[in-house]
């Protein structure tokens, strides 16, 4: 019935695809607009709360795909000439489970093919695989244990934040992108102790969220942009 409904009104659905079962799923746009993360204790919502309409739908499509390991998304938009990279960045900055520099370093491929009156976009999400997600969940489990081990003398949120900040400084080593320990920056930071700047921010963001301090990251500007 869902497939029949999609064929009758493709604009009203977002299609998610992956290599394992179920290979393809059709999610009504209205349902996707109301989608909330399955990991509310991990993610911030600062950027999400500032999006509306089509932009919010695309944000939720990224989030849904990541949390369900779908590597291909197709949906109809009013203007496919827009660069939707800023929405991808919004998800990455709200969620420490998604890297910020995915596009720049080749782990994320974004395409805008012209199909069906030029209003269909296709997102190829190469990093949203089962194996990558398993790495993120391993890092998340370890971060939960780190939070559980916060000393009892850290009573206030500020004291807990300072402890976690020092923990990251003492236990994570910075490496250049060319020397990154693995393919997932959060996993590198938490489980390998070596990471790039993305891994630092993702780890600290995740730890702060886990103690109830809602966080979202920011991207620094180059000096020539200031």
N, CA, C and O of each residue as an XYZ file, in Angstrom:
904
protein
N       0.817     -1.237      0.000
C       0.000      0.000      0.000
C       0.840      1.273      0.000
O       0.495      2.256     -0.656
N       1.951      1.244      0.745
C       2.812      2.423      0.803
C       3.444      2.687     -0.561
O       3.528      3.834     -1.001
N       3.886      1.627     -1.222
C       4.501      1.783     -2.544
C       3.486      2.338     -3.533
O       3.806      3.198     -4.354
N       2.258      1.835     -3.444
C       1.204      2.333     -4.328
C       0.925      3.801     -4.060
O       0.723      4.583     -4.989
N       0.916      4.169     -2.785
C       0.693      5.567     -2.419
C       1.831      6.442     -2.928
O       1.601      7.562     -3.384
N       3.072      5.927     -2.850
C       4.226      6.681     -3.339
C       4.137      6.896     -4.842
O       4.410      7.991     -5.335
N       3.757      5.853     -5.571
C       3.644      5.973     -7.023
C       2.558      6.970     -7.414
O       2.665      7.665     -8.424
N       1.506      7.025     -6.590
C       0.423      7.963     -6.876
C       0.810      9.396     -6.529
O       0.370     10.344     -7.180
N       1.647      9.546     -5.488
C       2.034     10.890     -5.039
C       3.464     10.856     -4.509
O       3.668     10.904     -3.296
N       4.472     10.774     -5.406
C       5.868     10.672     -4.951
C       6.341     11.890     -4.168
O       7.278     11.788     -3.376
N       5.720     13.016     -4.373
C       6.138     14.228     -3.664
C       5.859     14.108     -2.170
O       6.502     14.778     -1.362
N       4.917     13.268     -1.807
C       4.531     13.159     -0.399
C       5.359     12.187      0.409
O       5.053     11.948      1.577
N       6.412     11.612     -0.184
C       7.216     10.608      0.503
C       8.703     10.885      0.339
O       9.125     11.535     -0.617
N       9.485     10.385      1.278
C      10.939     10.365      1.178
C      11.355      8.902      1.130
O      10.892      8.101      1.942
N      12.225      8.545      0.185
C      12.639      7.154     -0.010
C      14.036      6.956      0.574
O      14.967      7.691      0.246
N      14.169      5.962      1.434
C      15.454      5.609      2.022
C      15.854      4.217      1.531
O      15.025      3.308      1.480
N      17.136      4.056      1.169
C      17.607      2.773      0.642
C      18.917      2.371      1.300
O      19.696      3.219      1.735
N      19.150      1.046      1.367
C      20.404      0.499      1.889
C      20.604     -0.893      1.309
O      19.746     -1.382      0.574
N      21.718     -1.535      1.627
C      22.041     -2.824      1.036
C      21.389     -3.982      1.778
O      21.200     -5.046      1.189
N      21.039     -3.811      3.052
C      20.439     -4.911      3.807
C      18.934     -4.683      3.949
O      18.422     -3.620      3.599
N      18.235     -5.694      4.465
C      16.785     -5.601      4.611
C      16.407     -4.744      5.813
O      17.120     -4.753      6.816
N      15.287     -3.995      5.736
C      14.547     -3.752      4.499
C      15.348     -2.824      3.584
O      15.854     -1.795      4.030
N      15.460     -3.183      2.330
C      16.315     -2.442      1.410
C      15.784     -1.052      1.103
O      16.556     -0.122      0.868
N      14.477     -0.914      1.105
C      13.890      0.367      0.742
C      12.689      0.649      1.629
O      11.893     -0.245      1.917
N      12.564      1.891      2.056
C      11.447      2.271      2.896
C      10.923      3.624      2.438
O      11.697      4.505      2.064
N       9.610      3.782      2.471
C       8.962      5.021      2.046
C       8.369      5.693      3.285
O       7.460      5.153      3.915
N       8.880      6.854      3.623
C       8.420      7.567      4.818
C       7.630      8.797      4.383
O       8.164      9.641      3.662
N       6.374      8.920      4.802
C       5.602     10.109      4.454
C       6.290     11.378      4.949
O       6.849     11.403      6.046
N       6.246     12.422      4.138
C       6.896     13.678      4.498
C       6.396     14.189      5.847
O       7.191     14.655      6.663
N       5.093     14.105      6.088
C       4.552     14.604      7.349
C       5.116     13.841      8.536
O       5.407     14.427      9.578
N       5.269     12.530      8.375
C       5.849     11.716      9.448
C       7.303     12.099      9.686
O       7.753     12.176     10.830
N       8.031     12.337      8.609
C       9.435     12.712      8.734
C       9.584     14.088      9.363
O      10.531     14.323     10.114
N       8.667     15.001      9.069
C       8.719     16.339      9.657
C       8.638     16.279     11.182
O       9.167     17.152     11.870
N       7.980     15.254     11.702
C       7.799     15.123     13.149
C       8.839     14.207     13.784
O       8.778     13.943     14.985
N       9.790     13.723     12.995
C      10.774     12.773     13.505
C      11.687     13.432     14.532
O      12.143     14.561     14.351
N      11.938     12.709     15.600
C      12.875     13.130     16.628
C      13.949     12.071     16.801
O      13.694     10.882     16.610
N      15.133     12.495     17.159
C      16.232     11.566     17.314
C      15.911     10.459     18.313
O      15.184     10.676     19.282
N      16.456      9.278     18.067
C      16.339      8.167     18.997
C      17.352      8.272     20.134
O      17.363      7.440     21.042
N      18.190      9.283     20.082
C      19.237      9.470     21.093
C      19.169     10.882     21.668
O      20.115     11.654     21.515
N      18.069     11.226     22.324
C      17.895     12.602     22.804
C      18.907     13.013     23.867
O      19.165     14.203     24.044
N      19.483     12.043     24.578
C      20.479     12.388     25.587
C      21.851     12.631     24.982
O      22.785     13.011     25.687
N      21.978     12.410     23.662
C      23.267     12.608     22.988
C      23.301     13.881     22.148
O      24.365     14.471     21.961
N      22.166     14.300     21.651
C      22.123     15.351     20.632
C      21.580     16.666     21.160
O      20.717     16.693     22.037
N      22.099     17.755     20.611
C      21.523     19.060     20.844
C      20.474     19.362     19.786
O      20.303     18.596     18.838
N      19.778     20.469     19.946
C      18.733     20.834     18.979
C      18.811     22.304     18.574
O      17.865     22.831     17.990
N      19.924     22.971     18.874
C      20.001     24.418     18.644
C      19.773     24.754     17.174
O      18.998     25.655     16.852
N      20.448     24.032     16.286
C      20.309     24.319     14.858
C      18.981     23.792     14.326
O      18.348     24.443     13.495
N      18.558     22.636     14.788
C      17.289     22.064     14.340
C      16.131     23.009     14.644
O      15.235     23.185     13.818
N      16.149     23.611     15.822
C      15.046     24.470     16.245
C      14.912     25.719     15.386
O      13.900     26.416     15.464
N      15.913     26.011     14.572
C      15.890     27.205     13.731
C      15.529     26.902     12.281
O      15.569     27.791     11.431
N      15.178     25.652     11.999
C      14.793     25.259     10.658
C      13.287     25.037     10.574
O      12.658     24.617     11.544
N      12.722     25.320      9.422
C      11.296     25.116      9.197
C      11.078     24.524      7.809
O      11.984     24.516      6.975
N       9.875     24.033      7.575
C       9.469     23.596      6.243
C      10.408     22.597      5.617
O      10.818     21.629      6.257
N      10.748     22.832      4.368
C      11.567     21.911      3.596
C      12.938     21.690      4.217
O      13.458     20.574      4.191
N      13.523     22.735      4.770
C      14.839     22.604      5.394
C      14.785     21.645      6.585
O      15.692     20.833      6.767
N      13.733     21.734      7.392
C      13.580     20.837      8.535
C      13.392     19.400      8.065
O      13.912     18.468      8.679
N      12.656     19.223      6.987
C      12.435     17.877      6.446
C      13.757     17.259      6.001
O      14.008     16.080      6.250
N      14.597     18.050      5.347
C      15.890     17.542      4.900
C      16.788     17.227      6.097
O      17.490     16.216      6.104
N      16.763     18.097      7.106
C      17.510     17.843      8.349
C      17.109     16.486      8.927
O      17.964     15.662      9.250
N      15.805     16.267      9.053
C      15.318     15.014      9.628
C      15.633     13.821      8.748
O      15.806     12.710      9.248
N      15.712     14.037      7.431
C      16.074     12.950      6.525
C      17.514     12.501      6.781
O      17.794     11.303      6.815
N      18.424     13.458      6.960
C      19.800     13.114      7.323
C      19.824     12.324      8.627
O      20.468     11.279      8.724
N      19.111     12.841      9.631
C      19.121     12.228     10.952
C      18.531     10.823     10.905
O      19.084      9.891     11.488
N      17.410     10.677     10.212
C      16.751      9.377     10.090
C      17.660      8.373      9.386
O      17.788      7.227      9.817
N      18.280      8.814      8.309
C      19.169      7.930      7.554
C      20.335      7.468      8.417
O      20.682      6.287      8.407
N      20.941      8.382      9.159
C      22.070      8.021      9.997
C      21.664      7.028     11.079
O      22.351      6.029     11.295
N      20.557      7.296     11.757
C      20.166      6.464     12.888
C      19.594      5.112     12.472
O      19.458      4.215     13.304
N      19.254      4.959     11.177
C      18.748      3.675     10.679
C      19.668      3.056      9.640
O      19.326      2.036      9.041
N      20.834      3.658      9.417
C      21.852      3.173      8.490
C      21.336      3.034      7.057
O      21.539      2.004      6.414
N      20.675      4.067      6.567
C      20.311      4.150      5.154
C      21.351      5.016      4.448
O      21.679      6.106      4.916
N      21.864      4.531      3.328
C      22.951      5.243      2.659
C      22.490      5.994      1.412
O      23.309      6.590      0.713
N      21.196      5.973      1.129
C      20.686      6.689     -0.035
C      19.319      7.261      0.303
O      18.452      6.561      0.826
N      19.136      8.543     -0.001
C      17.863      9.216      0.261
C      17.431      9.955     -0.999
O      18.236     10.623     -1.646
N      16.159      9.828     -1.336
C      15.608     10.595     -2.453
C      14.343     11.301     -1.977
O      13.498     10.706     -1.308
N      14.226     12.576     -2.334
C      13.050     13.336     -1.951
C      12.842     14.488     -2.920
O      13.767     14.902     -3.619
N      11.633     14.995     -2.952
C      11.297     16.124     -3.814
C      11.392     17.417     -3.022
O      11.004     17.486     -1.856
N      11.918     18.440     -3.686
C      12.062     19.756     -3.060
C      11.576     20.808     -4.046
O      11.483     20.558     -5.247
N      11.273     21.965     -3.530
C      10.805     23.050     -4.392
C      11.939     23.666     -5.207
O      11.738     24.113     -6.336
N      13.139     23.683     -4.613
C      14.266     24.321     -5.290
C      15.503     23.450     -5.126
O      16.160     23.493     -4.086
N      15.821     22.670     -6.135
C      16.973     21.781     -6.014
C      18.280     22.466     -6.421
O      19.322     21.815     -6.484
N      18.235     23.758     -6.695
C      19.460     24.484     -7.020
C      20.166     24.967     -5.760
O      21.303     25.434     -5.829
N      19.510     24.859     -4.616
C      20.118     25.289     -3.359
C      21.233     24.332     -2.953
O      21.198     23.144     -3.273
N      22.204     24.862     -2.257
C      23.237     24.032     -1.655
C      22.737     23.617     -0.278
O      22.653     24.440      0.634
N      22.407     22.343     -0.132
C      21.872     21.869      1.139
C      22.970     21.513      2.136
O      22.695     20.916      3.177
N      24.201     21.874      1.824
C      25.302     21.564      2.726
C      25.130     22.174      4.100
O      25.571     21.595      5.093
N      24.493     23.342      4.174
C      24.333     23.987      5.478
C      23.386     23.187      6.369
O      23.485     23.250      7.595
N      22.473     22.440      5.763
C      21.582     21.598      6.565
C      22.343     20.378      7.073
O      22.174     19.962      8.219
N      23.190     19.804      6.203
C      24.060     18.720      6.649
C      24.932     19.189      7.808
O      25.111     18.468      8.789
N      25.476     20.403      7.691
C      26.297     20.942      8.772
C      25.479     21.104     10.048
O      25.985     20.852     11.142
N      24.211     21.524      9.921
C      23.361     21.702     11.092
C      23.194     20.386     11.842
O      23.236     20.360     13.072
N      23.005     19.290     11.101
C      22.879     17.980     11.746
C      24.184     17.609     12.434
O      24.178     17.143     13.574
N      25.308     17.815     11.742
C      26.608     17.448     12.291
C      26.953     18.259     13.530
O      27.630     17.756     14.426
N      26.502     19.499     13.594
C      26.813     20.345     14.738
C      25.884     20.074     15.919
O      26.269     20.276     17.071
N      24.677     19.621     15.641
C      23.764     19.220     16.721
C      24.111     17.838     17.253
O      23.967     17.575     18.447
N      24.567     16.957     16.372
C      24.795     15.563     16.759
C      26.275     15.211     16.749
O      26.916     15.294     15.702
N      26.832     14.821     17.893
C      28.226     14.391     17.929
C      28.430     13.042     17.259
O      29.563     12.576     17.133
N      27.343     12.409     16.828
C      27.450     11.117     16.142
C      27.703     11.278     14.645
O      27.853     10.287     13.930
N      27.751     12.517     14.173
C      28.015     12.765     12.750
C      29.174     13.745     12.610
O      29.212     14.772     13.288
N      30.118     13.425     11.729
C      31.297     14.268     11.549
C      30.963     15.553     10.801
O      30.070     15.574      9.954
N      31.694     16.631     11.123
C      31.483     17.893     10.420
C      32.139     17.899      9.050
O      31.565     18.423      8.096
N      33.309     17.336      8.937
C      34.094     17.446      7.709
C      33.889     16.275      6.756
O      34.783     15.937      5.980
N      32.717     15.660      6.813
C      32.500     14.469      5.994
C      32.615     14.742      4.507
O      33.161     13.922      3.769
N      32.111     15.875      4.056
C      32.149     16.166      2.626
C      33.568     16.472      2.161
O      34.006     15.981      1.120
N      34.274     17.273      2.925
C      35.611     17.706      2.532
C      36.580     16.534      2.414
O      37.455     16.533      1.548
N      36.426     15.545      3.275
C      37.393     14.463      3.301
C      36.907     13.184      2.630
O      37.463     12.109      2.853
N      35.872     13.305      1.811
C      35.503     12.210      0.943
C      34.646     11.118      1.562
O      34.343     10.133      0.890
N      34.243     11.260      2.827
C      33.424     10.228      3.437
C      31.952     10.458      3.155
O      31.106      9.629      3.490
N      31.661     11.563      2.552
C      30.272     11.891      2.258
C      30.181     12.387      0.831
O      30.936     13.273      0.430
N      29.266     11.825      0.060
C      29.074     12.263     -1.314
C      27.674     12.831     -1.438
O      26.695     12.171     -1.088
N      27.577     14.051     -1.934
C      26.283     14.724     -2.054
C      26.036     15.037     -3.516
O      26.869     15.671     -4.163
N      24.904     14.602     -4.045
C      24.602     14.832     -5.454
C      23.230     15.465     -5.596
O      22.349     15.249     -4.763
N      23.051     16.242     -6.643
C      21.765     16.868     -6.936
C      21.382     16.579     -8.388
O      21.466     17.478     -9.226
N      20.966     15.359     -8.709
C      20.584     15.063    -10.091
C      19.278     15.759    -10.459
O      18.435     16.012     -9.599
N      19.122     16.058    -11.721
C      17.896     16.691    -12.205
C      16.932     15.595    -12.661
O      17.155     14.957    -13.690
N      15.893     15.385    -11.916
C      14.907     14.354    -12.233
C      13.502     14.898    -11.996
O      13.305     15.782    -11.163
N      12.550     14.379    -12.714
C      11.134     14.666    -12.502
C      10.890     16.157    -12.296
O      10.686     16.617    -11.173
N      10.913     16.878    -13.362
C      10.697     18.326    -13.348
C      11.799     19.070    -12.601
O      11.624     20.222    -12.204
N      12.930     18.404    -12.414
C      14.066     19.080    -11.779
C      13.915     19.328    -10.314
O      14.563     20.221     -9.769
N      13.057     18.546     -9.639
C      12.803     18.826     -8.225
C      13.142     17.660     -7.304
O      12.752     17.675     -6.136
N      13.845     16.668     -7.788
C      14.213     15.552     -6.917
C      15.694     15.632     -6.579
O      16.525     15.814     -7.469
N      16.028     15.499     -5.308
C      17.428     15.452     -4.905
C      17.743     14.044     -4.414
O      16.881     13.338     -3.892
N      18.970     13.668     -4.592
C      19.438     12.349     -4.185
C      20.664     12.514     -3.310
O      21.654     13.114     -3.730
N      20.607     11.990     -2.102
C      21.715     12.082     -1.159
C      22.398     10.723     -1.070
O      21.762      9.723     -0.737
N      23.677     10.689     -1.365
C      24.454      9.457     -1.247
C      25.260      9.566      0.045
O      26.232     10.318      0.111
N      24.862      8.823      1.058
C      25.417      8.972      2.398
C      26.368      7.816      2.683
O      26.006      6.867      3.378
N      27.555      7.893      2.158
C      28.480      6.768      2.197
C      28.908      6.392      3.614
O      29.293      5.249      3.860
N      28.843      7.335      4.541
C      29.328      7.017      5.878
C      28.259      6.425      6.779
O      28.563      6.036      7.907
N      27.009      6.345      6.316
C      25.928      5.849      7.169
C      25.780      4.330      7.033
O      24.694      3.834      6.732
N      26.850      3.612      7.250
C      26.833      2.155      7.118
C      26.679      1.491      8.481
O      26.860      2.125      9.520
N      26.343      0.208      8.459
C      26.199     -0.548      9.696
C      27.507     -0.585     10.474
O      27.516     -0.409     11.693
N      28.608     -0.813      9.769
C      29.894     -0.934     10.451
C      30.292      0.376     11.116
O      30.803      0.375     12.235
N      30.059      1.495     10.431
C      30.382      2.790     11.025
C      29.502      3.054     12.243
O      29.967      3.554     13.267
N      28.218      2.706     12.111
C      27.304      2.942     13.235
C      27.696      2.099     14.448
O      27.570      2.556     15.584
N      28.167      0.879     14.218
C      28.620      0.026     15.316
C      29.789      0.673     16.052
O      29.890      0.572     17.274
N      30.674      1.339     15.304
C      31.788      2.049     15.926
C      31.283      3.200     16.782
O      31.783      3.428     17.884
N      30.299      3.921     16.278
C      29.747      5.041     17.038
C      29.079      4.545     18.326
O      29.198      5.181     19.373
N      28.378      3.413     18.247
C      27.715      2.873     19.431
C      28.730      2.375     20.456
O      28.491      2.464     21.661
N      29.856      1.854     19.985
C      30.923      1.453     20.904
C      31.481      2.677     21.626
O      31.734      2.632     22.830
N      31.668      3.760     20.891
C      32.152      5.003     21.501
C      31.123      5.562     22.483
O      31.484      6.051     23.553
N      29.841      5.490     22.117
C      28.783      5.981     22.996
C      28.754      5.198     24.301
O      28.637      5.786     25.376
N      28.860      3.874     24.215
C      28.861      3.043     25.425
C      30.019      3.412     26.342
O      29.859      3.466     27.562
N      31.182      3.664     25.755
C      32.343      4.019     26.566
C      32.160      5.397     27.192
O      32.565      5.615     28.334
N      31.553      6.330     26.458
C      31.300      7.660     27.011
C      30.322      7.590     28.189
O      30.466      8.322     29.168
N      29.337      6.713     28.086
C      28.413      6.539     29.217
C      29.170      6.056     30.450
O      28.881      6.492     31.564
N      30.128      5.167     30.259
C      30.928      4.666     31.381
C      31.805      5.775     31.959
O      31.985      5.855     33.174
N      32.350      6.630     31.090
C      33.167      7.754     31.571
C      32.335      8.664     32.462
O      32.799      9.116     33.509
N      31.105      8.929     32.038
C      30.208      9.785     32.821
C      29.868      9.124     34.156
O      29.800      9.796     35.185
N      29.657      7.820     34.140
C      29.331      7.104     35.376
C      30.472      7.160     36.381
O      30.249      7.022     37.583
N      31.690      7.361     35.897
C      32.862      7.361     36.766
C      33.276      8.759     37.225
O      34.350      8.927     37.802
N      32.436      9.757     36.973
C      32.727     11.101     37.476
C      32.805     11.052     39.003
O      31.890     10.533     39.642
N      33.861     11.572     39.592
C      34.016     11.501     41.053
C      32.841     12.131     41.799
O      32.220     13.079     41.317
N      32.547     11.591     42.978
C      31.417     12.073     43.768
C      31.603     13.515     44.228
O      30.631     14.217     44.504
N      32.879     13.957     44.310
C      33.101     15.334     44.752
C      32.812     16.365     43.663
O      32.851     17.569     43.914
N      32.521     15.885     42.458
C      32.049     16.777     41.389
C      30.527     16.845     41.493
O      29.815     15.973     40.994
N      30.055     17.874     42.136
C      28.627     17.957     42.463
C      27.861     18.798     41.445
O      26.812     18.382     40.954
N      28.382     19.970     41.134
C      27.679     20.880     40.231
C      27.942     20.506     38.775
O      28.878     19.766     38.473
N      27.113     21.022     37.886
C      27.326     20.781     36.465
C      28.664     21.346     36.016
O      29.361     20.744     35.200
N      29.020     22.516     36.559
C      30.291     23.130     36.178
C      31.470     22.245     36.569
O      32.428     22.114     35.807
N      31.403     21.640     37.749
C      32.481     20.754     38.196
C      32.549     19.494     37.328
O      33.636     19.016     37.004
N      31.404     18.971     36.960
C      31.371     17.795     36.094
C      31.921     18.133     34.704
O      32.662     17.345     34.118
N      31.555     19.305     34.184
C      32.045     19.720     32.879
C      33.555     19.892     32.891
O      34.237     19.485     31.951
N      34.080     20.495     33.954
C      35.514     20.695     34.054
C      36.236     19.362     34.131
O      37.294     19.190     33.526
N      35.668     18.413     34.875
C      36.275     17.080     34.959
C      36.322     16.420     33.586
O      37.348     15.858     33.203
N      35.215     16.484     32.841
C      35.158     15.855     31.530
C      36.092     16.542     30.543
O      36.725     15.890     29.712
N      36.169     17.856     30.643
C      37.094     18.609     29.784
C      38.535     18.153     30.032
O      39.290     17.903     29.092
N      38.900     18.050     31.302
C      40.255     17.611     31.634
C      40.478     16.154     31.222
O      41.579     15.778     30.820
N      39.437     15.349     31.324
C      39.557     13.953     30.913
C      39.912     13.869     29.433
O      40.799     13.110     29.044
N      39.222     14.646     28.617
C      39.502     14.637     27.177
C      40.920     15.136     26.916
O      41.646     14.548     26.115
N      41.317     16.218     27.586
C      42.667     16.765     27.388
C      43.748     15.753     27.753
O      44.778     15.664     27.085
N      43.506     14.991     28.820
C      44.520     14.061     29.317
C      44.543     12.733     28.575
O      45.543     12.018     28.632
N      43.473     12.390     27.885
C      43.367     11.047     27.321
C      43.275     10.994     25.798
O      43.211      9.910     25.217
N      43.270     12.163     25.147
C      43.155     12.187     23.695
C      44.313     12.982     23.109
O      44.631     14.075     23.579
N      44.933     12.428     22.088
C      46.067     13.068     21.414
C      45.632     13.557     20.036
O      44.936     12.849     19.309
N      46.043     14.764     19.686
C      45.688     15.309     18.371
C      46.603     14.727     17.294
O      47.813     14.604     17.481
N      45.984     14.370     16.152
C      46.746     13.938     14.980
C      46.210     14.673     13.762
O      45.061     15.115     13.754
N      47.038     14.805     12.736
C      46.604     15.427     11.491
C      45.622     14.504     10.774
O      45.587     13.299     11.020
N      44.833     15.090      9.889
C      43.856     14.303      9.148
C      44.524     13.171      8.371
O      43.960     12.086      8.232
N      45.741     13.435      7.863
C      46.441     12.420      7.081
C      46.867     11.236      7.948
O      47.166     10.163      7.425
N      46.896     11.425      9.282
C      47.364     10.385     10.196
C      46.259      9.902     11.136
O      46.541      9.290     12.166
N      45.016     10.173     10.787
C      43.916      9.796     11.664
C      43.931      8.294     11.909
O      44.277      7.504     11.031
N      43.545      7.919     13.130
C      43.675      6.531     13.546
C      42.685      5.614     12.851
O      42.992      4.449     12.599
N      41.509      6.121     12.541
C      40.494      5.275     11.932
C      39.612      6.148     11.050
O      39.966      7.291     10.763
N      38.460      5.621     10.614
C      37.621      6.365      9.696
C      36.477      7.082     10.395
O      35.696      7.774      9.743
N      36.362      6.930     11.705
C      35.310      7.605     12.449
C      35.950      8.445     13.546
O      36.625      7.912     14.427
N      35.741      9.748     13.493
C      36.470     10.654     14.382
C      36.077     10.481     15.848
O      36.942     10.524     16.723
N      34.788     10.286     16.130
C      34.362     10.063     17.507
C      34.969      8.773     18.043
O      35.471      8.738     19.166
N      34.923      7.729     17.250
C      35.512      6.446     17.655
C      37.005      6.598     17.902
O      37.537      6.070     18.878
N      37.674      7.321     17.016
C      39.108      7.569     17.188
C      39.389      8.207     18.540
O      40.285      7.775     19.266
N      38.626      9.228     18.870
C      38.857      9.974     20.109
C      38.597      9.115     21.334
O      39.434      9.034     22.234
N      37.440      8.475     21.367
C      37.011      7.762     22.573
C      37.721      6.423     22.729
O      38.171      6.086     23.825
N      37.824      5.666     21.660
C      38.312      4.290     21.744
C      39.787      4.140     21.386
O      40.435      3.188     21.822
N      40.323      5.070     20.597
C      41.727      4.980     20.185
C      42.609      6.011     20.883
O      43.824      5.832     20.971
N      42.001      7.092     21.379
C      42.770      8.119     22.060
C      43.574      8.997     21.123
O      44.461      9.725     21.570
N      43.282      8.944     19.821
C      43.954      9.784     18.837
C      42.928     10.234     17.820
O      42.183      9.417     17.279
N      42.886     11.541     17.556
C      41.860     12.019     16.639
C      42.198     13.400     16.105
O      43.167     14.031     16.528
N      41.380     13.853     15.170
C      41.490     15.203     14.626
C      40.565     16.111     15.433
O      39.937     15.663     16.392
N      40.480     17.385     15.048
C      39.697     18.339     15.825
C      38.215     17.955     15.899
O      37.561     18.198     16.913
N      37.688     17.357     14.827
C      36.294     16.906     14.845
C      36.056     15.930     15.990
O      35.050     16.015     16.693
N      36.993     15.000     16.169
C      36.844     13.996     17.216
C      36.829     14.603     18.599
O      36.055     14.179     19.457
N      37.695     15.613     18.831
C      37.699     16.310     20.118
C      36.331     16.930     20.411
O      35.755     16.725     21.479
N      35.826     17.694     19.434
C      34.565     18.392     19.656
C      33.408     17.414     19.779
O      32.511     17.622     20.596
N      33.413     16.348     18.978
C      32.348     15.359     19.071
C      32.340     14.670     20.431
O      31.280     14.469     21.023
N      33.513     14.311     20.919
C      33.592     13.609     22.199
C      33.130     14.498     23.347
O      32.337     14.077     24.188
N      33.632     15.732     23.376
C      33.257     16.622     24.471
C      31.769     16.983     24.383
O      31.089     17.060     25.406
N      31.276     17.199     23.189
C      29.863     17.470     22.976
C      29.024     16.322     23.524
O      28.049     16.547     24.241
N      29.403     15.097     23.187
C      28.660     13.924     23.629
C      28.697     13.789     25.147
O      27.667     13.529     25.769
N      29.855     13.960     25.743
C      29.976     13.835     27.200
C      29.122     14.875     27.918
O      28.444     14.560     28.895
N      29.158     16.114     27.432
C      28.356     17.160     28.073
C      26.866     16.868     27.947
O      26.114     17.040     28.906
N      26.442     16.433     26.779
C      25.027     16.090     26.602
C      24.612     14.970     27.546
O      23.502     14.985     28.077
N      25.495     13.999     27.760
C      25.170     12.856     28.613
C      25.001     13.238     30.071
O      24.371     12.498     30.827
N      25.550     14.381     30.491
C      25.323     14.827     31.877
C      24.209     15.863     31.947
O      24.002     16.486     32.989
N      23.489     16.050     30.839
C      22.337     16.936     30.850
C      22.620     18.362     30.458
O      21.759     19.226     30.626
N      23.824     18.641     29.929
C      24.153     19.977     29.433
C      23.988     19.949     27.926
O      24.873     19.473     27.214
N      22.871     20.453     27.432
C      22.608     20.370     26.001
C      23.618     21.203     25.216
O      23.814     22.387     25.488
N      24.246     20.566     24.250
C      25.309     21.217     23.487
C      25.066     21.092     21.985
O      24.458     20.135     21.505
N      25.552     22.073     21.279
C      25.702     21.997     19.836
C      27.047     22.631     19.518
O      27.478     23.559     20.204
N      27.705     22.139     18.491
C      29.036     22.624     18.155
C      28.949     23.815     17.205
O      27.888     24.126     16.664
N      30.077     24.463     17.021
C      30.170     25.568     16.056
C      31.382     25.306     15.176
O      32.294     24.571     15.556
N      31.379     25.909     14.008
C      32.505     25.810     13.082
C      33.260     27.118     13.092
O      32.660     28.180     12.922
N      34.578     27.063     13.291
C      35.390     28.268     13.328
C      35.566     28.858     11.934
O      35.504     28.143     10.934
N      35.783     30.157     11.881
C      35.991     30.845     10.604
C      37.489     31.034     10.363
O      38.253     31.252     11.304
N      37.904     30.950      9.098
C      39.272     31.272      8.755
C      39.499     32.775      8.963
O      38.569     33.576      8.875
N      40.747     33.132      9.239
C      41.033     34.540      9.504
C      40.609     35.439      8.362
O      40.125     36.549      8.582
N      40.794     34.954      7.124
C      40.451     35.813      5.992
C      38.936     35.989      5.856
O      38.481     36.869      5.126
N      38.150     35.157      6.555
C      36.701     35.290      6.509
C      36.153     36.218      7.584
O      34.976     36.576      7.564
N      37.003     36.602      8.513
C      36.526     37.438      9.635
C      36.501     38.913      9.245
O      36.129     39.760     10.057
